[in-house]
Amino acid sequence: MVSVNDVAVPGRLLGATRIRELAAELGIRPTKTLGQNFVHDGNTVRRIVSAARLLPDDVVLEVGPGLGSLTLGLLDAGHRVVAVEIDSALAGRLAQTVQELQPDNAARLVVVPDDAMTIRSLPEPVPTALVANLPYNISVPVLLHMLATFPSIDRILVMVQSEVARRLAAKPGSKVYGSPSAKAAWYADVSLSITVSRSIFWPAPNVDSSLVSLVRRATPPGSIDRAKVFAIVDLAFAQRRKMLRSALAALDGLGGSSARASELLVSAGVDPMARGETLGIEQFVAIAMAHDRRTDNDEGTN
């Protein structure tokens, strides 16, 4: 991965002093426990925007814009931005900040005061890309929710805790491969992007941060309901040391029987003695499809 240098770039972006002034104006005392870490380095913001590889006509969704560091970088690069912010004070101030620093770009910003964990609709035109600095404590559920809810988003670049980034991009067989890895792979091809220094945040977090890139697949792998596949993924990783024949015995229709789970796995072309960490998303899909066939056959004999 490429390392980001901490060299401030002057211009129409937020610097460390202005970040602190805005926080004081709004009465914000950022806490590490809530994942409130504001990027104050303009050079890093520009590198993040460049790494997103946005197209000229992209509509960019930003989740949790905070005080507006990344928002300003995206607007300054010529993009339309839809910013979803749950904090009413931050949401109310963002448009004013853009008007102050980039008045010529103010019309290309739409602020949506809503919860990124539950939002179901966005104003037209629909977003085609997602670029965000996600709060550490909710980064994975927010990312998966956005992928599931807004199929128009085909490219994503998000900053998350480095450990989370490695998990999302992990491949089968890796020690950090798990449920988030498999679920992210259902939607997209995932890869690590640039790393960032703790010093570009205020306050500086206790953990390292990295950016992870996701490029949506043309279609999900296999014709099966996503919820069924994800339920199997969750069971497979609930107890990582368990072989699949034991971990999946709890599936509907198997009655807790590891023997029946073994039969199911064999019919899906999966080794019953394998563990979830060795399976790619295509194999989880194959198991879900085999389970569907078994359920249909059982219903047909009743």
Residue, then its C-alpha position, 0 to 999 in steps of 0.5 A: m500500500v502507498s503511504v501518505n505524507d503529512v504535508a499540509v496543502p493550502g487552499r480552500l480546505l480545512g486546516a487544523t486551526r479552523i477545525r478547532e475553531l469550528a468545533a469550539e463554535l459548535g460546542i463539540r468535544p470530540t471523543k475517541t470512544l465515539g469515533q469522532n476524529f476529524v481530518h485536518d491535513g489538506n494534502t491527505v484529503r486531496r490524496i484520498v479524493s485522488a485515490a477514489r478515482l472518481l469520474p467527472d459525472d459521479v455523484v458522490l455520497e459521503v457518510g458522516p462528513g463531520l466538519g467538512s474536511l473531505t466534503l470540501g476536497l470532493l467539491d474542490a475536485g469538481h464533484r457533486v456531493v450528497a452528505v449524510e450526517i446524523d448530528s444536527a449541529l454538524a449537518g446545519r453547519l456544513a453548508q455554511t462552511v462550504q459557502e465560506l470557503q468554496p462559495d462557487n461550489a455550494a450549489r453542488l452540495v446536498v446535506v441530508p440530516d439522517d442516520a446512515m445506519t437506517i437511511r433508505s432513500l436519497p435525493e436525485p440524482v442517485p449516488t454512483a460512488l461512496v467516499a467517506n471517513l467512517p466512524y470506527n465503531i459502526s464502519v462495517p454495518v454502515l458499509l454493508h447497509m449502503l451496499a445493500t440499499f443503494p445499488s447505484i453505488d458502484r465504487i467505494l473508498v472508505m477510511v476505516q480502522s486498519e484492522v477492519a480494512r484488512r478484514l474487509a479485504a482478506k481472502p479465504g485462508s487468511k487469519v483475518y478472513g471472516s464474516p465481514s470479508a465474505k459479506a463484502a465479497w458478495y457485493a464487490d471486489v475489495s482491495l486495500s488502498i492508501t494508509v494514513s498517519r494518526s497525526i492527520f486527525w484531531p484528536a489523534p486516534n489510538v489505532d491506525s487507519s487505512l482506506v479500502s476500495l470496493v468495486r461492485r460486481a456486475t451481479p451477485p454470485g449465484s441466484i439466491d437470496r442474500a439473507k440466506v447466504f449471509a445467515i450461513v456465513d454468520l453460522a460458519f464464523a460464529q465459532r471459527r474452530k468448528m468444522l462446517r458440518s458442526a457449525l451448519a447443523a443449526l440450519d433449518g431442516l437439519g435438526g441439529s444433525s451434523a450428519r445431515a449438514s455433511e450431506l448438504l455440504v457434499s451436495a454443494g461440493v464443499d468438504p464437510m470437515a472444512r472451516g468457514e475461513t477457507l470458503g469463498i463467497e461462491q462456496f457459501v452461495a453454493i451451500a445456500m442453493a443446496h439448502d434451498r434444493r433440499t428444502d424444496n425436496d422435503e416440502g415436495t415429499n410431504 
